[in-house]
Amino acid sequence: MDGEETEVLVGKYIQTPFNYTPSYKEVINYIVQQEYPNGKEAQVLRIGIHNPEDEEYLAYYENVEEITAEIKNLLA
Protein backbone atom coordinates (compact mmCIF):
# COMPACT_ATOMS: atom_id res chain seq x y z
CA MET A 1 0.00 0.00 0.00
CA ASP A 2 1.15 3.55 -0.55
CA GLY A 3 3.91 2.35 -2.87
CA GLU A 4 5.13 -0.35 -0.47
CA GLU A 5 5.79 -3.80 -1.84
CA THR A 6 4.25 -6.76 -0.07
CA GLU A 7 4.70 -10.45 -0.61
CA VAL A 8 1.47 -12.37 -0.97
CA LEU A 9 1.14 -16.12 -0.95
CA VAL A 10 -1.48 -17.48 -3.30
CA GLY A 11 -2.46 -21.12 -3.64
CA LYS A 12 -3.58 -24.18 -1.75
CA TYR A 13 -1.98 -25.00 1.57
CA ILE A 14 -2.13 -28.12 3.69
CA GLN A 15 -1.24 -28.79 7.30
CA THR A 16 1.30 -31.59 7.65
CA PRO A 17 2.48 -33.50 10.72
CA PHE A 18 6.17 -32.97 9.90
CA ASN A 19 8.23 -31.31 12.65
CA TYR A 20 11.28 -31.21 10.37
CA THR A 21 11.90 -30.26 6.75
CA PRO A 22 10.71 -33.32 4.81
CA SER A 23 12.06 -34.47 1.47
CA TYR A 24 9.86 -33.92 -1.56
CA LYS A 25 9.20 -37.68 -1.65
CA GLU A 26 7.90 -37.60 1.91
CA VAL A 27 5.57 -34.72 1.04
CA ILE A 28 4.31 -36.54 -2.06
CA ASN A 29 3.70 -39.75 -0.10
CA TYR A 30 1.89 -37.80 2.63
CA ILE A 31 -0.46 -36.11 0.14
CA VAL A 32 -1.15 -39.36 -1.76
CA GLN A 33 -1.93 -41.15 1.52
CA GLN A 34 -4.36 -38.36 2.42
CA GLU A 35 -6.14 -38.66 -0.92
CA TYR A 36 -6.22 -42.47 -0.90
CA PRO A 37 -6.68 -43.46 2.79
CA ASN A 38 -7.47 -46.79 4.45
CA GLY A 39 -5.89 -49.04 1.85
CA LYS A 40 -7.53 -47.32 -1.13
CA GLU A 41 -4.14 -46.73 -2.79
CA ALA A 42 -3.21 -50.43 -2.49
CA GLN A 43 -6.62 -51.38 -3.90
CA VAL A 44 -6.19 -49.11 -6.93
CA LEU A 45 -2.64 -50.39 -7.49
CA ARG A 46 -3.91 -54.00 -7.45
CA ILE A 47 -6.50 -53.03 -10.06
CA GLY A 48 -3.71 -51.48 -12.16
CA ILE A 49 -1.60 -54.64 -11.93
CA HIS A 50 -4.55 -56.69 -13.12
CA ASN A 51 -5.63 -54.20 -15.79
CA PRO A 52 -3.30 -51.26 -16.54
CA GLU A 53 -6.00 -49.71 -18.76
CA ASP A 54 -8.61 -49.53 -15.98
CA GLU A 55 -10.13 -46.03 -15.72
CA GLU A 56 -9.85 -45.85 -11.93
CA TYR A 57 -6.18 -46.86 -12.05
CA LEU A 58 -5.41 -44.38 -14.86
CA ALA A 59 -7.12 -41.57 -12.90
CA TYR A 60 -5.04 -42.49 -9.83
CA TYR A 61 -1.83 -42.54 -11.89
CA GLU A 62 -2.55 -39.13 -13.45
CA ASN A 63 -3.43 -37.66 -10.05
CA VAL A 64 -0.17 -38.89 -8.50
CA GLU A 65 1.82 -37.56 -11.47
CA GLU A 66 0.17 -34.14 -11.05
CA ILE A 67 0.90 -34.13 -7.32
CA THR A 68 4.52 -35.10 -7.98
CA ALA A 69 5.01 -32.37 -10.60
CA GLU A 70 3.40 -29.72 -8.40
CA ILE A 71 5.46 -30.61 -5.32
CA LYS A 72 8.72 -30.78 -7.31
CA ASN A 73 7.89 -27.37 -8.80
CA LEU A 74 7.11 -25.87 -5.39
CA LEU A 75 10.20 -27.28 -3.70
CA ALA A 76 12.65 -26.69 -6.56
N, CA, C and O atoms as a MOPAC input file, in Angstrom:
PM7 MOZYME 1SCF
protein

 N      0.83700 1    -1.17200 1     0.00000 1
 C      0.00000 1     0.00000 1     0.00000 1
 C      0.88800 1     1.24200 1     0.00000 1
 O      2.02700 1     1.18400 1     0.46200 1
 N      0.41200 1     2.29900 1    -0.48200 1
 C      1.15200 1     3.55200 1    -0.55200 1
 C      2.54800 1     3.36500 1    -1.13500 1
 O      3.52100 1     3.93100 1    -0.63600 1
 N      2.63800 1     2.55900 1    -2.20800 1
 C      3.91300 1     2.35100 1    -2.87100 1
 C      4.79400 1     1.29300 1    -2.23100 1
 O      5.87700 1     1.00300 1    -2.73900 1
 N      4.34200 1     0.70700 1    -1.11200 1
 C      5.12700 1    -0.34700 1    -0.47300 1
 C      4.88100 1    -1.66900 1    -1.17400 1
 O      3.77100 1    -1.95200 1    -1.62400 1
 N      5.92700 1    -2.47200 1    -1.26200 1
 C      5.78500 1    -3.79900 1    -1.84400 1
 C      5.48800 1    -4.79900 1    -0.74000 1
 O      6.07500 1    -4.74600 1     0.34000 1
 N      4.57600 1    -5.70500 1    -1.02500 1
 C      4.25400 1    -6.76200 1    -0.06700 1
 C      4.27300 1    -8.08900 1    -0.77400 1
 O      3.89800 1    -8.19000 1    -1.94200 1
 N      4.71300 1    -9.11000 1    -0.06600 1
 C      4.70100 1   -10.45200 1    -0.61200 1
 C      3.38200 1   -11.10300 1    -0.23500 1
 O      2.95700 1   -11.04600 1     0.91900 1
 N      2.74200 1   -11.71800 1    -1.20800 1
 C      1.46600 1   -12.36600 1    -0.97000 1
 C      1.57000 1   -13.80700 1    -1.43800 1
 O      2.02300 1   -14.08400 1    -2.54800 1
 N      1.14800 1   -14.71300 1    -0.58100 1
 C      1.13900 1   -16.12400 1    -0.95000 1
 C     -0.22700 1   -16.47700 1    -1.51300 1
 O     -1.25500 1   -16.18400 1    -0.90100 1
 N     -0.23500 1   -17.09500 1    -2.65700 1
 C     -1.47700 1   -17.48300 1    -3.29600 1
 C     -1.39000 1   -18.97300 1    -3.59200 1
 O     -0.36300 1   -19.45300 1    -4.07200 1
 N     -2.44800 1   -19.69700 1    -3.31200 1
 C     -2.45700 1   -21.11500 1    -3.63600 1
 C     -3.13800 1   -21.93700 1    -2.57000 1
 O     -3.76300 1   -21.40600 1    -1.65200 1
 N     -3.00500 1   -23.25600 1    -2.70900 1
 C     -3.58100 1   -24.17800 1    -1.74600 1
 C     -2.50900 1   -24.54000 1    -0.72500 1
 O     -1.34200 1   -24.71700 1    -1.07400 1
 N     -2.90600 1   -24.64600 1     0.51600 1
 C     -1.97600 1   -24.99800 1     1.57300 1
 C     -2.55400 1   -26.15400 1     2.37400 1
 O     -3.77000 1   -26.26900 1     2.53000 1
 N     -1.68200 1   -26.99700 1     2.87200 1
 C     -2.12600 1   -28.11700 1     3.69200 1
 C     -1.31100 1   -28.13900 1     4.97600 1
 O     -0.14800 1   -27.73700 1     4.99600 1
 N     -1.93100 1   -28.60700 1     6.03700 1
 C     -1.24000 1   -28.79400 1     7.30300 1
 C     -0.63000 1   -30.18300 1     7.28200 1
 O     -1.31500 1   -31.15300 1     6.95800 1
 N      0.63700 1   -30.29500 1     7.62000 1
 C      1.30000 1   -31.59300 1     7.65400 1
 C      1.79000 1   -31.88300 1     9.06900 1
 O      1.95500 1   -30.96200 1     9.86800 1
 N      2.02000 1   -33.14600 1     9.38100 1
 C      2.48300 1   -33.49800 1    10.72000 1
 C      4.00700 1   -33.41400 1    10.88200 1
 O      4.53000 1   -33.74800 1    11.94500 1
 N      4.71600 1   -32.97700 1     9.85000 1
 C      6.16800 1   -32.96600 1     9.90200 1
 C      6.67100 1   -31.91000 1    10.89000 1
 O      6.21400 1   -30.76800 1    10.86300 1
 N      7.60800 1   -32.28700 1    11.75800 1
 C      8.22800 1   -31.31100 1    12.65300 1
 C      9.68700 1   -31.10900 1    12.24700 1
 O     10.52300 1   -30.70900 1    13.05800 1
 N      9.97300 1   -31.39300 1    10.98600 1
 C     11.27700 1   -31.20700 1    10.36900 1
 C     11.02900 1   -30.89900 1     8.89800 1
 O      9.89800 1   -31.00200 1     8.42400 1
 N     12.06400 1   -30.52700 1     8.18500 1
 C     11.90400 1   -30.26200 1     6.75300 1
 C     11.92900 1   -31.59700 1     6.01200 1
 O     12.97700 1   -32.23400 1     5.91200 1
 N     10.77100 1   -32.02100 1     5.49300 1
 C     10.71200 1   -33.32200 1     4.81300 1
 C     11.27700 1   -33.24300 1     3.40100 1
 O     11.37900 1   -32.16600 1     2.81300 1
 N     11.64100 1   -34.40900 1     2.87100 1
 C     12.06400 1   -34.46900 1     1.47500 1
 C     10.81400 1   -34.33800 1     0.59600 1
 O      9.69200 1   -34.50400 1     1.07400 1
 N     11.01800 1   -34.04200 1    -0.67400 1
 C      9.85600 1   -33.92200 1    -1.55900 1
 C      9.12000 1   -35.25200 1    -1.66300 1
 O      7.90000 1   -35.27100 1    -1.82100 1
 N      9.84800 1   -36.36900 1    -1.57500 1
 C      9.20100 1   -37.68000 1    -1.64700 1
 C      8.29600 1   -37.92000 1    -0.44200 1
 O      7.22200 1   -38.50800 1    -0.57300 1
 N      8.73000 1   -37.46700 1     0.72200 1
 C      7.90200 1   -37.60500 1     1.91300 1
 C      6.62500 1   -36.76700 1     1.79000 1
 O      5.55100 1   -37.20600 1     2.20200 1
 N      6.74200 1   -35.58300 1     1.23400 1
 C      5.57300 1   -34.71800 1     1.03800 1
 C      4.61200 1   -35.36500 1     0.04700 1
 O      3.40300 1   -35.39600 1     0.28100 1
 N      5.14400 1   -35.88000 1    -1.05400 1
 C      4.30600 1   -36.53900 1    -2.05800 1
 C      3.59100 1   -37.73400 1    -1.44100 1
 O      2.38100 1   -37.88400 1    -1.61300 1
 N      4.31600 1   -38.58000 1    -0.73200 1
 C      3.69700 1   -39.74900 1    -0.10000 1
 C      2.62800 1   -39.33900 1     0.90000 1
 O      1.57900 1   -39.98000 1     0.98100 1
 N      2.87900 1   -38.27800 1     1.66200 1
 C      1.88700 1   -37.80300 1     2.62700 1
 C      0.59800 1   -37.38100 1     1.91700 1
 O     -0.49700 1   -37.76600 1     2.32900 1
 N      0.73000 1   -36.59800 1     0.86000 1
 C     -0.45500 1   -36.11200 1     0.13600 1
 C     -1.21300 1   -37.27500 1    -0.50000 1
 O     -2.44000 1   -37.32900 1    -0.42300 1
 N     -0.49800 1   -38.20000 1    -1.12400 1
 C     -1.15100 1   -39.35900 1    -1.75800 1
 C     -1.88800 1   -40.18300 1    -0.70600 1
 O     -3.01000 1   -40.63000 1    -0.94500 1
 N     -1.27100 1   -40.38600 1     0.45100 1
 C     -1.93100 1   -41.15100 1     1.52000 1
 C     -3.18000 1   -40.44500 1     2.02200 1
 O     -4.14500 1   -41.09800 1     2.41800 1
 N     -3.17100 1   -39.11300 1     2.01000 1
 C     -4.36000 1   -38.36300 1     2.42000 1
 C     -5.48200 1   -38.49000 1     1.39200 1
 O     -6.65800 1   -38.52200 1     1.75400 1
 N     -5.12500 1   -38.56100 1     0.13400 1
 C     -6.13800 1   -38.65700 1    -0.91800 1
 C     -6.65400 1   -40.08200 1    -1.11900 1
 O     -7.76400 1   -40.28200 1    -1.61200 1
 N     -5.84800 1   -41.06300 1    -0.73800 1
 C     -6.22100 1   -42.47000 1    -0.89500 1
 C     -6.01100 1   -43.19900 1     0.44400 1
 O     -5.10300 1   -44.02000 1     0.57000 1
 N     -6.86600 1   -42.89000 1     1.45100 1
 C     -6.67900 1   -43.46100 1     2.78700 1
 C     -7.22500 1   -44.88700 1     2.92100 1
 O     -7.90800 1   -45.40200 1     2.03500 1
 N     -6.90000 1   -45.49700 1     4.05200 1
 C     -7.47200 1   -46.78600 1     4.45200 1
 C     -7.31700 1   -47.88500 1     3.41200 1
 O     -8.25500 1   -48.64500 1     3.16900 1
 N     -6.15000 1   -47.97500 1     2.80000 1
 C     -5.88700 1   -49.04200 1     1.84800 1
 C     -6.40200 1   -48.78800 1     0.43800 1
 O     -6.26500 1   -49.64800 1    -0.43200 1
 N     -6.98800 1   -47.62700 1     0.20000 1
 C     -7.52700 1   -47.32000 1    -1.12900 1
 C     -6.42300 1   -47.30400 1    -2.19000 1
 O     -6.62900 1   -47.76200 1    -3.31400 1
 N     -5.24500 1   -46.77100 1    -1.82500 1
 C     -4.14300 1   -46.73400 1    -2.79400 1
 C     -3.72600 1   -48.15200 1    -3.17800 1
 O     -3.52600 1   -48.43500 1    -4.35900 1
 N     -3.59400 1   -49.03800 1    -2.20600 1
 C     -3.20900 1   -50.42900 1    -2.49100 1
 C     -4.26600 1   -51.09700 1    -3.36700 1
 O     -3.93400 1   -51.86700 1    -4.26900 1
 N     -5.52700 1   -50.80500 1    -3.10200 1
 C     -6.62200 1   -51.37600 1    -3.89900 1
 C     -6.51300 1   -50.92100 1    -5.35100 1
 O     -6.62900 1   -51.73400 1    -6.26900 1
 N     -6.29400 1   -49.63700 1    -5.55900 1
 C     -6.18900 1   -49.10900 1    -6.92700 1
 C     -4.95100 1   -49.67600 1    -7.62200 1
 O     -4.99700 1   -49.97900 1    -8.81400 1
 N     -3.85100 1   -49.82200 1    -6.89200 1
 C     -2.64500 1   -50.38800 1    -7.49300 1
 C     -2.86500 1   -51.84700 1    -7.89800 1
 O     -2.37100 1   -52.28100 1    -8.93900 1
 N     -3.60400 1   -52.60700 1    -7.07900 1
 C     -3.91300 1   -53.99800 1    -7.45500 1
 C     -4.76000 1   -54.03700 1    -8.72400 1
 O     -4.56300 1   -54.89900 1    -9.58100 1
 N     -5.68700 1   -53.11900 1    -8.83900 1
 C     -6.49900 1   -53.02700 1   -10.05500 1
 C     -5.58600 1   -52.75700 1   -11.25800 1
 O     -5.74100 1   -53.36500 1   -12.31700 1
 N     -4.62900 1   -51.83400 1   -11.07500 1
 C     -3.70900 1   -51.47800 1   -12.15700 1
 C     -2.79600 1   -52.62200 1   -12.56100 1
 O     -2.43300 1   -52.74200 1   -13.73100 1
 N     -2.42000 1   -53.46800 1   -11.59900 1
 C     -1.60100 1   -54.64200 1   -11.92800 1
 C     -2.41800 1   -55.60800 1   -12.77500 1
 O     -1.92300 1   -56.18300 1   -13.74500 1
 N     -3.67300 1   -55.77400 1   -12.39100 1
 C     -4.55000 1   -56.69400 1   -13.12100 1
 C     -4.92300 1   -56.13500 1   -14.49500 1
 O     -4.95200 1   -56.86500 1   -15.48600 1
 N     -5.21100 1   -54.82300 1   -14.54000 1
 C     -5.63400 1   -54.19800 1   -15.79200 1
 C     -5.08100 1   -52.77300 1   -15.85300 1
 O     -5.70900 1   -51.84900 1   -15.33700 1
 N     -3.91000 1   -52.58100 1   -16.47900 1
 C     -3.29900 1   -51.25500 1   -16.54100 1
 C     -4.11500 1   -50.21900 1   -17.32100 1
 O     -3.78800 1   -49.03300 1   -17.29400 1
 N     -5.15000 1   -50.64600 1   -17.99900 1
 C     -5.99800 1   -49.71400 1   -18.76100 1
 C     -7.27000 1   -49.34800 1   -18.01000 1
 O     -8.11500 1   -48.63300 1   -18.54800 1
 N     -7.42200 1   -49.82200 1   -16.77900 1
 C     -8.61400 1   -49.53200 1   -15.97700 1
 C     -8.71900 1   -48.02400 1   -15.71600 1
 O     -7.72200 1   -47.37800 1   -15.39100 1
 N     -9.92600 1   -47.46800 1   -15.85800 1
 C    -10.13400 1   -46.02600 1   -15.71600 1
 C     -9.77400 1   -45.52700 1   -14.32300 1
 O     -9.16100 1   -44.46900 1   -14.18500 1
 N    -10.14500 1   -46.27200 1   -13.29500 1
 C     -9.84700 1   -45.85300 1   -11.92600 1
 C     -8.33300 1   -45.81800 1   -11.69300 1
 O     -7.81800 1   -44.88700 1   -11.07200 1
 N     -7.63200 1   -46.82500 1   -12.18700 1
 C     -6.17600 1   -46.85800 1   -12.05300 1
 C     -5.53300 1   -45.70600 1   -12.83000 1
 O     -4.62900 1   -45.04600 1   -12.31700 1
 N     -5.98200 1   -45.46200 1   -14.04500 1
 C     -5.41100 1   -44.38300 1   -14.85600 1
 C     -5.65500 1   -43.01700 1   -14.20800 1
 O     -4.78600 1   -42.14600 1   -14.25900 1
 N     -6.83000 1   -42.82500 1   -13.59900 1
 C     -7.12400 1   -41.57200 1   -12.89800 1
 C     -6.18800 1   -41.41500 1   -11.69200 1
 O     -5.67600 1   -40.32600 1   -11.43300 1
 N     -5.97300 1   -42.50800 1   -10.96400 1
 C     -5.03500 1   -42.49400 1    -9.83200 1
 C     -3.63600 1   -42.11900 1   -10.31600 1
 O     -2.99000 1   -41.24500 1    -9.73800 1
 N     -3.17600 1   -42.77300 1   -11.36300 1
 C     -1.83300 1   -42.54300 1   -11.89400 1
 C     -1.65300 1   -41.07600 1   -12.29300 1
 O     -0.64700 1   -40.45500 1   -11.95300 1
 N     -2.62800 1   -40.53100 1   -13.01200 1
 C     -2.55100 1   -39.13000 1   -13.44800 1
 C     -2.54600 1   -38.19300 1   -12.24300 1
 O     -1.80500 1   -37.21000 1   -12.22600 1
 N     -3.36200 1   -38.48700 1   -11.24400 1
 C     -3.43100 1   -37.66100 1   -10.04600 1
 C     -2.07700 1   -37.64700 1    -9.32900 1
 O     -1.60000 1   -36.58400 1    -8.93100 1
 N     -1.46600 1   -38.80400 1    -9.16400 1
 C     -0.16700 1   -38.88800 1    -8.49600 1
 C      0.89900 1   -38.16400 1    -9.31600 1
 O      1.76000 1   -37.49700 1    -8.74100 1
 N      0.86300 1   -38.27700 1   -10.62100 1
 C      1.82300 1   -37.56500 1   -11.46800 1
 C      1.65700 1   -36.05200 1   -11.32100 1
 O      2.65000 1   -35.32400 1   -11.28200 1
 N      0.42000 1   -35.57300 1   -11.23900 1
 C      0.16500 1   -34.13700 1   -11.04900 1
 C      0.67400 1   -33.66900 1    -9.69300 1
 O      1.29400 1   -32.61100 1    -9.58600 1
 N      0.41000 1   -34.46100 1    -8.65800 1
 C      0.90000 1   -34.12900 1    -7.31500 1
 C      2.42000 1   -34.06100 1    -7.32400 1
 O      3.00200 1   -33.11800 1    -6.78900 1
 N      3.05900 1   -35.04600 1    -7.92400 1
 C      4.52200 1   -35.10100 1    -7.98100 1
 C      5.08500 1   -33.87300 1    -8.69500 1
 O      6.02300 1   -33.24400 1    -8.20500 1
 N      4.52200 1   -33.53600 1    -9.83500 1
 C      5.01200 1   -32.37400 1   -10.59700 1
 C      4.81800 1   -31.08500 1    -9.80400 1
 O      5.70300 1   -30.23000 1    -9.78200 1
 N      3.67100 1   -30.94300 1    -9.15700 1
 C      3.40100 1   -29.72200 1    -8.39700 1
 C      4.35200 1   -29.58400 1    -7.20600 1
 O      4.87500 1   -28.49800 1    -6.95300 1
 N      4.57400 1   -30.66500 1    -6.48400 1
 C      5.46400 1   -30.61400 1    -5.32000 1
 C      6.90600 1   -30.34600 1    -5.76300 1
 O      7.59600 1   -29.52700 1    -5.15600 1
 N      7.36000 1   -31.02500 1    -6.80700 1
 C      8.72000 1   -30.78100 1    -7.30700 1
 C      8.87900 1   -29.32300 1    -7.72800 1
 O      9.91800 1   -28.71200 1    -7.47500 1
 N      7.85500 1   -28.76500 1    -8.36900 1
 C      7.89300 1   -27.37000 1    -8.80200 1
 C      7.94200 1   -26.42600 1    -7.60000 1
 O      8.69000 1   -25.44900 1    -7.60900 1
 N      7.15000 1   -26.71400 1    -6.56900 1
 C      7.10900 1   -25.86500 1    -5.38900 1
 C      8.40800 1   -25.92100 1    -4.59400 1
 O      8.85200 1   -24.91100 1    -4.04700 1
 N      9.01500 1   -27.10100 1    -4.53100 1
 C     10.20400 1   -27.27900 1    -3.69600 1
 C     11.51600 1   -27.10200 1    -4.46200 1
 O     12.59700 1   -27.21000 1    -3.88300 1
 N     11.41900 1   -26.83300 1    -5.75100 1
 C     12.64900 1   -26.68700 1    -6.55500 1
 C     13.33000 1   -25.36900 1    -6.29100 1
 O     14.37200 1   -25.08400 1    -6.88000 1

